[in-house]
Amino acid sequence: MRTKVAIIGAGPAGLLLGQLLHKQGIETIIIERRSRDYVLGRIRAGVLEQATVELLEKAGVGERMHVEGLVHDGVEFCFDGDRHRFNFRSLIGRTVTVYGQTEVTRDLMQARDASGEVSLYEADGVTIHDFDTDKPKVRFVKDGIAQEIACDFIAGCDGYHGVCRASVPSGALTTFERVYPFGWLGLLVDRPPVADELLYARHERGFALCSMRSPTRSRYYVQVPSGEKVEDWPDERFWDELRWRVDAETADRLVTGPSIEKSIAALRSFVAEPLRFGRLFLAGDAAHIVPPTGAKGLNLAASDVGVLAEALTEYYHELSPAGIDGYSARVLSRVWKAERFSWWMTSILHTFPDTDAFGRRMQRTEFDYLIGSEAASKALAENYTGLPL
């Protein structure tokens, strides 16, 4: 087989890149080691920046998002019971849209099917070769048969544990990482959300987040120490802990029910540099990880492939390598700003094991400053709704 761009990974990053390139008449093949059902079954976040919404529109997959997505004008912070709403629309004229990553993936898969482009699921033993030459290759086993794809470029959209970043010679890659001493225990429930918009809560017992997937389905999180196990958290214990951490009014309004999914996600900040190696480009979680506090993971992946699609379009349509030559620097500039924001959100809203009385007062002072300063509120709104591409 041969194609112009071989995309490793059929998550939202790989699928969006494929759709954006298809719109420009650029042929792609997507190779995914997991099954289609497995990819669709992954539960992930769903707060979309305005720029991500615009990219999905550009890819031609925005129709259902605009019907079912929930447009939020702001967000609420709760600090030891004191609540404050930040109105993004009035502060900077921007919004976010709540639309689950699973639904984004479903829309992109359907568009991929309609495009007639090739997607290969359950591809075993994927390896990439010769990406430091002008004839890169991807090899894998599909249905017991060894296969090879020759291509012009390889897009590594295969996640943190994928083969693409692991294939880069160690001396060519610099990584930056911070692992946090806690995780998020998340619970999905078919009950109406407790609030109209996301509510971030900081409490001495730990962080909590009240979120949603739809008007009838809610997603809640509580901070737990590293090493905690899901089986040690029956639903009753989770609901009790959540009530402790939010304000009294929210606790009284909370509608509980049996969980339909429960999992623990570790928190880390991670960046790899650079993101281009000859004919190989890293994007999404293969390139960087952010703690979920700032709702940046899916949005960064979308902006990466948005930039990469522009660069490859320029290469094929204008015969110019300028975009691909500048891909890494352009993407990393935005990545590090999102890393800073996610780190900052995590730092002010979580309880750290080594935080002393001074550190707790600094967290409180940061919250009070956000409330009292229009400039600080605008900075929060600017970063939360997404910096320009």
Contacts in CASP RR format, 6 or more apart in sequence:
PFRMAT RR
TARGET T0000
AUTHOR 0000-0000-0000
METHOD contacts of the structure
MODEL  1
MRTKVAIIGAGPAGLLLGQLLHKQGIETIIIERRSRDYVLGRIRAGVLEQ
ATVELLEKAGVGERMHVEGLVHDGVEFCFDGDRHRFNFRSLIGRTVTVYG
QTEVTRDLMQARDASGEVSLYEADGVTIHDFDTDKPKVRFVKDGIAQEIA
CDFIAGCDGYHGVCRASVPSGALTTFERVYPFGWLGLLVDRPPVADELLY
ARHERGFALCSMRSPTRSRYYVQVPSGEKVEDWPDERFWDELRWRVDAET
ADRLVTGPSIEKSIAALRSFVAEPLRFGRLFLAGDAAHIVPPTGAKGLNL
AASDVGVLAEALTEYYHELSPAGIDGYSARVLSRVWKAERFSWWMTSILH
TFPDTDAFGRRMQRTEFDYLIGSEAASKALAENYTGLPL
1 29 0 8 1.000
1 118 0 8 1.000
1 147 0 8 1.000
1 148 0 8 1.000
1 149 0 8 1.000
1 150 0 8 1.000
2 149 0 8 1.000
2 150 0 8 1.000
2 151 0 8 1.000
3 27 0 8 1.000
3 28 0 8 1.000
3 29 0 8 1.000
3 118 0 8 1.000
3 149 0 8 1.000
3 150 0 8 1.000
3 151 0 8 1.000
4 21 0 8 1.000
4 26 0 8 1.000
4 27 0 8 1.000
4 28 0 8 1.000
4 151 0 8 1.000
4 152 0 8 1.000
4 153 0 8 1.000
4 316 0 8 1.000
5 17 0 8 1.000
5 18 0 8 1.000
5 21 0 8 1.000
5 26 0 8 1.000
5 27 0 8 1.000
5 28 0 8 1.000
5 29 0 8 1.000
5 151 0 8 1.000
5 152 0 8 1.000
5 153 0 8 1.000
5 154 0 8 1.000
5 155 0 8 1.000
5 312 0 8 1.000
6 28 0 8 1.000
6 29 0 8 1.000
6 31 0 8 1.000
6 136 0 8 1.000
6 138 0 8 1.000
6 149 0 8 1.000
6 151 0 8 1.000
6 153 0 8 1.000
6 154 0 8 1.000
6 155 0 8 1.000
7 14 0 8 1.000
7 17 0 8 1.000
7 18 0 8 1.000
7 28 0 8 1.000
7 29 0 8 1.000
7 30 0 8 1.000
7 31 0 8 1.000
7 154 0 8 1.000
7 155 0 8 1.000
7 156 0 8 1.000
7 157 0 8 1.000
8 31 0 8 1.000
8 32 0 8 1.000
8 126 0 8 1.000
8 128 0 8 1.000
8 138 0 8 1.000
8 154 0 8 1.000
8 155 0 8 1.000
8 156 0 8 1.000
8 157 0 8 1.000
8 158 0 8 1.000
8 162 0 8 1.000
8 163 0 8 1.000
8 164 0 8 1.000
9 30 0 8 1.000
9 31 0 8 1.000
9 32 0 8 1.000
9 33 0 8 1.000
9 156 0 8 1.000
9 157 0 8 1.000
9 158 0 8 1.000
9 159 0 8 1.000
10 30 0 8 1.000
10 31 0 8 1.000
10 32 0 8 1.000
10 34 0 8 1.000
10 36 0 8 1.000
10 39 0 8 1.000
10 109 0 8 1.000
10 119 0 8 1.000
10 121 0 8 1.000
11 32 0 8 1.000
11 39 0 8 1.000
11 105 0 8 1.000
11 108 0 8 1.000
11 157 0 8 1.000
12 101 0 8 1.000
12 104 0 8 1.000
12 105 0 8 1.000
12 108 0 8 1.000
12 298 0 8 1.000
12 301 0 8 1.000
12 302 0 8 1.000
13 157 0 8 1.000
13 283 0 8 1.000
13 284 0 8 1.000
13 285 0 8 1.000
13 301 0 8 1.000
13 302 0 8 1.000
13 304 0 8 1.000
13 305 0 8 1.000
14 30 0 8 1.000
14 155 0 8 1.000
14 157 0 8 1.000
14 283 0 8 1.000
14 305 0 8 1.000
15 30 0 8 1.000
15 105 0 8 1.000
15 108 0 8 1.000
15 109 0 8 1.000
15 111 0 8 1.000
15 112 0 8 1.000
16 55 0 8 1.000
16 56 0 8 1.000
16 59 0 8 1.000
16 108 0 8 1.000
16 301 0 8 1.000
16 302 0 8 1.000
16 305 0 8 1.000
16 306 0 8 1.000
17 28 0 8 1.000
17 155 0 8 1.000
17 157 0 8 1.000
17 283 0 8 1.000
17 305 0 8 1.000
17 306 0 8 1.000
17 308 0 8 1.000
17 309 0 8 1.000
18 28 0 8 1.000
18 30 0 8 1.000
18 112 0 8 1.000
18 117 0 8 1.000
18 305 0 8 1.000
18 309 0 8 1.000
19 59 0 8 1.000
19 60 0 8 1.000
19 61 0 8 1.000
19 108 0 8 1.000
19 111 0 8 1.000
19 112 0 8 1.000
19 115 0 8 1.000
20 55 0 8 1.000
20 58 0 8 1.000
20 59 0 8 1.000
20 305 0 8 1.000
20 306 0 8 1.000
20 309 0 8 1.000
21 27 0 8 1.000
21 28 0 8 1.000
21 309 0 8 1.000
21 312 0 8 1.000
21 313 0 8 1.000
22 28 0 8 1.000
22 115 0 8 1.000
22 117 0 8 1.000
23 58 0 8 1.000
23 59 0 8 1.000
23 60 0 8 1.000
24 309 0 8 1.000
24 313 0 8 1.000
24 316 0 8 1.000
24 317 0 8 1.000
26 312 0 8 1.000
26 313 0 8 1.000
26 316 0 8 1.000
27 117 0 8 1.000
28 117 0 8 1.000
28 118 0 8 1.000
29 117 0 8 1.000
29 118 0 8 1.000
29 119 0 8 1.000
29 120 0 8 1.000
29 149 0 8 1.000
29 151 0 8 1.000
30 112 0 8 1.000
30 117 0 8 1.000
30 118 0 8 1.000
30 119 0 8 1.000
30 120 0 8 1.000
31 120 0 8 1.000
31 123 0 8 1.000
31 126 0 8 1.000
31 138 0 8 1.000
31 140 0 8 1.000
31 149 0 8 1.000
32 39 0 8 1.000
32 119 0 8 1.000
32 120 0 8 1.000
32 121 0 8 1.000
32 122 0 8 1.000
32 123 0 8 1.000
33 122 0 8 1.000
33 123 0 8 1.000
33 124 0 8 1.000
33 125 0 8 1.000
33 126 0 8 1.000
33 140 0 8 1.000
33 158 0 8 1.000
34 121 0 8 1.000
34 122 0 8 1.000
35 121 0 8 1.000
35 122 0 8 1.000
36 109 0 8 1.000
36 121 0 8 1.000
39 105 0 8 1.000
39 109 0 8 1.000
39 121 0 8 1.000
40 102 0 8 1.000
40 105 0 8 1.000
40 106 0 8 1.000
40 109 0 8 1.000
41 102 0 8 1.000
42 101 0 8 1.000
42 102 0 8 1.000
42 105 0 8 1.000
43 102 0 8 1.000
43 188 0 8 1.000
43 261 0 8 1.000
43 263 0 8 1.000
44 100 0 8 1.000
44 101 0 8 1.000
44 102 0 8 1.000
44 298 0 8 1.000
45 100 0 8 1.000
45 101 0 8 1.000
45 292 0 8 1.000
45 295 0 8 1.000
45 297 0 8 1.000
45 298 0 8 1.000
46 98 0 8 1.000
46 99 0 8 1.000
46 100 0 8 1.000
46 101 0 8 1.000
46 104 0 8 1.000
46 213 0 8 1.000
46 295 0 8 1.000
46 298 0 8 1.000
47 72 0 8 1.000
47 96 0 8 1.000
47 97 0 8 1.000
47 98 0 8 1.000
47 198 0 8 1.000
47 211 0 8 1.000
47 295 0 8 1.000
47 298 0 8 1.000
47 299 0 8 1.000
48 56 0 8 1.000
48 65 0 8 1.000
48 96 0 8 1.000
48 97 0 8 1.000
48 98 0 8 1.000
48 99 0 8 1.000
48 104 0 8 1.000
48 298 0 8 1.000
48 299 0 8 1.000
49 96 0 8 1.000
49 299 0 8 1.000
49 302 0 8 1.000
49 385 0 8 1.000
49 386 0 8 1.000
50 94 0 8 1.000
50 95 0 8 1.000
50 96 0 8 1.000
50 97 0 8 1.000
50 385 0 8 1.000
50 386 0 8 1.000
51 299 0 8 1.000
51 302 0 8 1.000
51 303 0 8 1.000
51 386 0 8 1.000
51 388 0 8 1.000
51 389 0 8 1.000
52 298 0 8 1.000
52 299 0 8 1.000
52 302 0 8 1.000
52 303 0 8 1.000
53 62 0 8 1.000
53 65 0 8 1.000
53 97 0 8 1.000
55 302 0 8 1.000
55 303 0 8 1.000
55 306 0 8 1.000
56 62 0 8 1.000
56 65 0 8 1.000
56 104 0 8 1.000
56 107 0 8 1.000
56 302 0 8 1.000
59 108 0 8 1.000
59 111 0 8 1.000
60 111 0 8 1.000
61 104 0 8 1.000
61 107 0 8 1.000
61 108 0 8 1.000
61 110 0 8 1.000
61 111 0 8 1.000
62 107 0 8 1.000
64 103 0 8 1.000
64 107 0 8 1.000
65 97 0 8 1.000
65 99 0 8 1.000
65 103 0 8 1.000
65 104 0 8 1.000
65 107 0 8 1.000
68 99 0 8 1.000
68 103 0 8 1.000
68 214 0 8 1.000
69 97 0 8 1.000
69 98 0 8 1.000
69 99 0 8 1.000
69 214 0 8 1.000
70 97 0 8 1.000
70 98 0 8 1.000
70 99 0 8 1.000
70 212 0 8 1.000
70 214 0 8 1.000
70 215 0 8 1.000
71 95 0 8 1.000
71 96 0 8 1.000
71 97 0 8 1.000
71 98 0 8 1.000
72 88 0 8 1.000
72 95 0 8 1.000
72 96 0 8 1.000
72 97 0 8 1.000
72 98 0 8 1.000
72 196 0 8 1.000
72 197 0 8 1.000
72 198 0 8 1.000
73 87 0 8 1.000
73 88 0 8 1.000
73 89 0 8 1.000
73 90 0 8 1.000
73 95 0 8 1.000
73 197 0 8 1.000
74 85 0 8 1.000
74 86 0 8 1.000
74 87 0 8 1.000
74 88 0 8 1.000
74 89 0 8 1.000
74 95 0 8 1.000
74 96 0 8 1.000
74 197 0 8 1.000
74 381 0 8 1.000
75 85 0 8 1.000
75 86 0 8 1.000
75 88 0 8 1.000
75 96 0 8 1.000
75 197 0 8 1.000
75 198 0 8 1.000
75 199 0 8 1.000
75 200 0 8 1.000
75 384 0 8 1.000
76 83 0 8 1.000
76 84 0 8 1.000
76 85 0 8 1.000
76 86 0 8 1.000
76 195 0 8 1.000
76 197 0 8 1.000
76 198 0 8 1.000
76 199 0 8 1.000
76 200 0 8 1.000
77 83 0 8 1.000
77 84 0 8 1.000
77 86 0 8 1.000
77 199 0 8 1.000
77 200 0 8 1.000
77 201 0 8 1.000
77 202 0 8 1.000
77 349 0 8 1.000
77 367 0 8 1.000
77 370 0 8 1.000
78 84 0 8 1.000
78 199 0 8 1.000
78 200 0 8 1.000
78 201 0 8 1.000
78 202 0 8 1.000
78 246 0 8 1.000
78 247 0 8 1.000
78 250 0 8 1.000
79 201 0 8 1.000
79 202 0 8 1.000
79 363 0 8 1.000
79 364 0 8 1.000
79 367 0 8 1.000
80 202 0 8 1.000
80 203 0 8 1.000
80 204 0 8 1.000
80 364 0 8 1.000
81 201 0 8 1.000
81 203 0 8 1.000
81 246 0 8 1.000
81 247 0 8 1.000
81 248 0 8 1.000
82 247 0 8 1.000
82 367 0 8 1.000
83 199 0 8 1.000
83 247 0 8 1.000
84 367 0 8 1.000
84 370 0 8 1.000
84 371 0 8 1.000
85 197 0 8 1.000
86 370 0 8 1.000
86 377 0 8 1.000
86 380 0 8 1.000
86 381 0 8 1.000
86 384 0 8 1.000
88 94 0 8 1.000
88 95 0 8 1.000
88 96 0 8 1.000
88 381 0 8 1.000
88 384 0 8 1.000
88 385 0 8 1.000
89 95 0 8 1.000
91 374 0 8 1.000
91 377 0 8 1.000
91 378 0 8 1.000
91 381 0 8 1.000
92 378 0 8 1.000
92 381 0 8 1.000
92 382 0 8 1.000
92 385 0 8 1.000
94 381 0 8 1.000
94 382 0 8 1.000
94 385 0 8 1.000
94 386 0 8 1.000
95 385 0 8 1.000
96 295 0 8 1.000
96 384 0 8 1.000
96 385 0 8 1.000
98 198 0 8 1.000
98 211 0 8 1.000
98 212 0 8 1.000
98 213 0 8 1.000
100 213 0 8 1.000
101 298 0 8 1.000
104 298 0 8 1.000
112 119 0 8 1.000
113 119 0 8 1.000
120 140 0 8 1.000
120 142 0 8 1.000
122 142 0 8 1.000
123 140 0 8 1.000
123 141 0 8 1.000
123 142 0 8 1.000
124 140 0 8 1.000
124 141 0 8 1.000
124 142 0 8 1.000
124 144 0 8 1.000
125 139 0 8 1.000
125 140 0 8 1.000
125 141 0 8 1.000
125 163 0 8 1.000
126 138 0 8 1.000
126 139 0 8 1.000
126 140 0 8 1.000
126 158 0 8 1.000
126 163 0 8 1.000
127 138 0 8 1.000
127 139 0 8 1.000
127 140 0 8 1.000
127 163 0 8 1.000
127 167 0 8 1.000
128 136 0 8 1.000
128 137 0 8 1.000
128 138 0 8 1.000
128 139 0 8 1.000
128 154 0 8 1.000
128 163 0 8 1.000
128 164 0 8 1.000
128 167 0 8 1.000
128 280 0 8 1.000
129 136 0 8 1.000
129 137 0 8 1.000
129 138 0 8 1.000
129 139 0 8 1.000
130 136 0 8 1.000
130 137 0 8 1.000
131 154 0 8 1.000
131 167 0 8 1.000
131 277 0 8 1.000
131 278 0 8 1.000
131 279 0 8 1.000
131 280 0 8 1.000
132 277 0 8 1.000
132 278 0 8 1.000
132 279 0 8 1.000
133 279 0 8 1.000
134 152 0 8 1.000
134 279 0 8 1.000
135 150 0 8 1.000
136 150 0 8 1.000
136 151 0 8 1.000
136 152 0 8 1.000
136 153 0 8 1.000
136 154 0 8 1.000
136 279 0 8 1.000
136 280 0 8 1.000
137 148 0 8 1.000
137 149 0 8 1.000
137 150 0 8 1.000
137 151 0 8 1.000
138 148 0 8 1.000
138 149 0 8 1.000
138 151 0 8 1.000
138 154 0 8 1.000
139 146 0 8 1.000
139 147 0 8 1.000
139 148 0 8 1.000
139 149 0 8 1.000
140 146 0 8 1.000
140 147 0 8 1.000
141 147 0 8 1.000
151 279 0 8 1.000
152 279 0 8 1.000
153 279 0 8 1.000
153 280 0 8 1.000
153 281 0 8 1.000
153 312 0 8 1.000
153 324 0 8 1.000
154 164 0 8 1.000
154 279 0 8 1.000
154 280 0 8 1.000
154 281 0 8 1.000
155 281 0 8 1.000
155 283 0 8 1.000
155 305 0 8 1.000
155 308 0 8 1.000
156 164 0 8 1.000
156 165 0 8 1.000
156 280 0 8 1.000
156 281 0 8 1.000
156 282 0 8 1.000
156 283 0 8 1.000
156 286 0 8 1.000
157 164 0 8 1.000
157 283 0 8 1.000
157 284 0 8 1.000
157 286 0 8 1.000
157 301 0 8 1.000
157 305 0 8 1.000
158 164 0 8 1.000
158 286 0 8 1.000
159 165 0 8 1.000
159 284 0 8 1.000
159 285 0 8 1.000
159 286 0 8 1.000
160 270 0 8 1.000
160 285 0 8 1.000
160 286 0 8 1.000
160 289 0 8 1.000
162 286 0 8 1.000
164 280 0 8 1.000
164 282 0 8 1.000
164 286 0 8 1.000
165 173 0 8 1.000
165 272 0 8 1.000
165 282 0 8 1.000
165 286 0 8 1.000
165 287 0 8 1.000
167 280 0 8 1.000
168 277 0 8 1.000
168 280 0 8 1.000
172 277 0 8 1.000
173 272 0 8 1.000
173 273 0 8 1.000
173 274 0 8 1.000
174 272 0 8 1.000
174 273 0 8 1.000
175 270 0 8 1.000
175 271 0 8 1.000
175 272 0 8 1.000
175 273 0 8 1.000
176 269 0 8 1.000
176 270 0 8 1.000
176 271 0 8 1.000
176 272 0 8 1.000
176 273 0 8 1.000
177 268 0 8 1.000
177 269 0 8 1.000
177 270 0 8 1.000
177 271 0 8 1.000
178 268 0 8 1.000
178 269 0 8 1.000
178 270 0 8 1.000
178 343 0 8 1.000
179 266 0 8 1.000
179 267 0 8 1.000
179 268 0 8 1.000
180 266 0 8 1.000
180 267 0 8 1.000
180 268 0 8 1.000
180 269 0 8 1.000
180 291 0 8 1.000
180 346 0 8 1.000
180 350 0 8 1.000
181 225 0 8 1.000
181 226 0 8 1.000
181 352 0 8 1.000
181 353 0 8 1.000
182 223 0 8 1.000
182 224 0 8 1.000
182 225 0 8 1.000
182 226 0 8 1.000
182 267 0 8 1.000
182 350 0 8 1.000
182 352 0 8 1.000
183 223 0 8 1.000
183 224 0 8 1.000
183 225 0 8 1.000
183 226 0 8 1.000
183 228 0 8 1.000
183 264 0 8 1.000
183 265 0 8 1.000
183 266 0 8 1.000
183 267 0 8 1.000
184 207 0 8 1.000
184 209 0 8 1.000
184 221 0 8 1.000
184 222 0 8 1.000
184 223 0 8 1.000
184 224 0 8 1.000
184 264 0 8 1.000
184 265 0 8 1.000
184 267 0 8 1.000
184 292 0 8 1.000
185 221 0 8 1.000
185 222 0 8 1.000
185 223 0 8 1.000
185 224 0 8 1.000
185 228 0 8 1.000
185 230 0 8 1.000
185 233 0 8 1.000
185 238 0 8 1.000
185 262 0 8 1.000
185 263 0 8 1.000
185 264 0 8 1.000
186 219 0 8 1.000
186 220 0 8 1.000
186 221 0 8 1.000
186 222 0 8 1.000
186 262 0 8 1.000
186 263 0 8 1.000
186 264 0 8 1.000
186 265 0 8 1.000
187 219 0 8 1.000
187 220 0 8 1.000
187 221 0 8 1.000
187 235 0 8 1.000
187 238 0 8 1.000
187 259 0 8 1.000
187 261 0 8 1.000
187 262 0 8 1.000
188 213 0 8 1.000
188 217 0 8 1.000
188 218 0 8 1.000
188 219 0 8 1.000
188 259 0 8 1.000
188 260 0 8 1.000
188 261 0 8 1.000
188 262 0 8 1.000
189 217 0 8 1.000
189 218 0 8 1.000
189 219 0 8 1.000
189 220 0 8 1.000
189 256 0 8 1.000
189 257 0 8 1.000
189 258 0 8 1.000
189 259 0 8 1.000
189 260 0 8 1.000
190 216 0 8 1.000
190 217 0 8 1.000
190 257 0 8 1.000
190 260 0 8 1.000
191 216 0 8 1.000
191 217 0 8 1.000
191 218 0 8 1.000
191 255 0 8 1.000
191 256 0 8 1.000
191 257 0 8 1.000
192 215 0 8 1.000
192 216 0 8 1.000
192 218 0 8 1.000
192 255 0 8 1.000
193 210 0 8 1.000
193 211 0 8 1.000
193 212 0 8 1.000
193 215 0 8 1.000
193 218 0 8 1.000
194 210 0 8 1.000
194 218 0 8 1.000
194 246 0 8 1.000
194 250 0 8 1.000
194 253 0 8 1.000
194 254 0 8 1.000
194 255 0 8 1.000
195 210 0 8 1.000
195 250 0 8 1.000
195 253 0 8 1.000
198 209 0 8 1.000
198 210 0 8 1.000
198 211 0 8 1.000
198 212 0 8 1.000
199 209 0 8 1.000
199 210 0 8 1.000
199 246 0 8 1.000
199 250 0 8 1.000
200 207 0 8 1.000
200 208 0 8 1.000
200 209 0 8 1.000
200 293 0 8 1.000
200 345 0 8 1.000
200 349 0 8 1.000
201 207 0 8 1.000
201 208 0 8 1.000
201 209 0 8 1.000
201 210 0 8 1.000
201 245 0 8 1.000
201 246 0 8 1.000
201 247 0 8 1.000
201 250 0 8 1.000
201 349 0 8 1.000
202 348 0 8 1.000
202 349 0 8 1.000
202 350 0 8 1.000
202 351 0 8 1.000
202 363 0 8 1.000
202 367 0 8 1.000
203 244 0 8 1.000
203 245 0 8 1.000
203 246 0 8 1.000
203 351 0 8 1.000
204 351 0 8 1.000
205 241 0 8 1.000
205 244 0 8 1.000
205 245 0 8 1.000
205 351 0 8 1.000
206 222 0 8 1.000
206 223 0 8 1.000
206 245 0 8 1.000
206 350 0 8 1.000
206 351 0 8 1.000
207 221 0 8 1.000
207 222 0 8 1.000
207 223 0 8 1.000
207 245 0 8 1.000
207 293 0 8 1.000
207 349 0 8 1.000
207 350 0 8 1.000
207 351 0 8 1.000
208 220 0 8 1.000
208 221 0 8 1.000
208 222 0 8 1.000
208 223 0 8 1.000
208 241 0 8 1.000
208 242 0 8 1.000
208 245 0 8 1.000
208 246 0 8 1.000
209 220 0 8 1.000
209 221 0 8 1.000
210 218 0 8 1.000
210 220 0 8 1.000
210 242 0 8 1.000
210 246 0 8 1.000
210 250 0 8 1.000
211 218 0 8 1.000
211 219 0 8 1.000
211 220 0 8 1.000
211 221 0 8 1.000
212 218 0 8 1.000
212 219 0 8 1.000
213 219 0 8 1.000
220 238 0 8 1.000
220 242 0 8 1.000
222 238 0 8 1.000
222 241 0 8 1.000
222 242 0 8 1.000
222 245 0 8 1.000
223 350 0 8 1.000
223 351 0 8 1.000
224 233 0 8 1.000
224 264 0 8 1.000
225 353 0 8 1.000
226 266 0 8 1.000
228 264 0 8 1.000
229 264 0 8 1.000
230 262 0 8 1.000
230 263 0 8 1.000
230 264 0 8 1.000
233 262 0 8 1.000
235 256 0 8 1.000
235 257 0 8 1.000
235 258 0 8 1.000
235 259 0 8 1.000
235 262 0 8 1.000
238 259 0 8 1.000
238 262 0 8 1.000
239 254 0 8 1.000
239 256 0 8 1.000
239 257 0 8 1.000
242 251 0 8 1.000
242 254 0 8 1.000
243 251 0 8 1.000
243 254 0 8 1.000
246 254 0 8 1.000
265 292 0 8 1.000
267 291 0 8 1.000
267 292 0 8 1.000
267 293 0 8 1.000
267 346 0 8 1.000
268 289 0 8 1.000
268 291 0 8 1.000
269 289 0 8 1.000
269 290 0 8 1.000
269 291 0 8 1.000
269 339 0 8 1.000
269 342 0 8 1.000
269 343 0 8 1.000
270 288 0 8 1.000
270 289 0 8 1.000
271 287 0 8 1.000
271 288 0 8 1.000
271 332 0 8 1.000
271 335 0 8 1.000
271 336 0 8 1.000
271 339 0 8 1.000
272 282 0 8 1.000
272 286 0 8 1.000
272 287 0 8 1.000
272 288 0 8 1.000
273 328 0 8 1.000
273 332 0 8 1.000
274 328 0 8 1.000
274 329 0 8 1.000
274 332 0 8 1.000
275 281 0 8 1.000
275 282 0 8 1.000
275 283 0 8 1.000
275 287 0 8 1.000
275 304 0 8 1.000
275 327 0 8 1.000
275 328 0 8 1.000
275 331 0 8 1.000
275 332 0 8 1.000
276 282 0 8 1.000
276 324 0 8 1.000
276 326 0 8 1.000
276 327 0 8 1.000
276 328 0 8 1.000
281 308 0 8 1.000
281 324 0 8 1.000
281 327 0 8 1.000
283 301 0 8 1.000
283 304 0 8 1.000
283 305 0 8 1.000
283 308 0 8 1.000
283 331 0 8 1.000
284 297 0 8 1.000
284 300 0 8 1.000
284 301 0 8 1.000
284 304 0 8 1.000
284 305 0 8 1.000
285 297 0 8 1.000
285 301 0 8 1.000
287 304 0 8 1.000
287 331 0 8 1.000
287 335 0 8 1.000
288 300 0 8 1.000
288 335 0 8 1.000
288 339 0 8 1.000
289 297 0 8 1.000
290 296 0 8 1.000
290 297 0 8 1.000
290 300 0 8 1.000
290 338 0 8 1.000
290 339 0 8 1.000
290 342 0 8 1.000
291 342 0 8 1.000
291 343 0 8 1.000
291 345 0 8 1.000
291 346 0 8 1.000
292 342 0 8 1.000
293 342 0 8 1.000
293 345 0 8 1.000
293 346 0 8 1.000
293 349 0 8 1.000
293 350 0 8 1.000
294 341 0 8 1.000
294 342 0 8 1.000
294 345 0 8 1.000
294 346 0 8 1.000
294 384 0 8 1.000
295 384 0 8 1.000
296 338 0 8 1.000
296 341 0 8 1.000
296 342 0 8 1.000
297 338 0 8 1.000
299 338 0 8 1.000
299 386 0 8 1.000
300 334 0 8 1.000
300 335 0 8 1.000
300 338 0 8 1.000
303 331 0 8 1.000
303 334 0 8 1.000
303 389 0 8 1.000
304 331 0 8 1.000
304 335 0 8 1.000
306 389 0 8 1.000
307 327 0 8 1.000
307 330 0 8 1.000
307 331 0 8 1.000
307 389 0 8 1.000
308 327 0 8 1.000
308 331 0 8 1.000
310 323 0 8 1.000
311 323 0 8 1.000
311 324 0 8 1.000
311 326 0 8 1.000
311 327 0 8 1.000
312 324 0 8 1.000
314 320 0 8 1.000
314 322 0 8 1.000
314 323 0 8 1.000
314 324 0 8 1.000
315 321 0 8 1.000
315 323 0 8 1.000
315 324 0 8 1.000
323 330 0 8 1.000
334 387 0 8 1.000
334 389 0 8 1.000
337 383 0 8 1.000
337 387 0 8 1.000
338 383 0 8 1.000
338 387 0 8 1.000
341 383 0 8 1.000
341 384 0 8 1.000
347 363 0 8 1.000
348 363 0 8 1.000
348 366 0 8 1.000
348 367 0 8 1.000
349 363 0 8 1.000
355 363 0 8 1.000
369 376 0 8 1.000
370 376 0 8 1.000
370 377 0 8 1.000
370 380 0 8 1.000
371 377 0 8 1.000
END
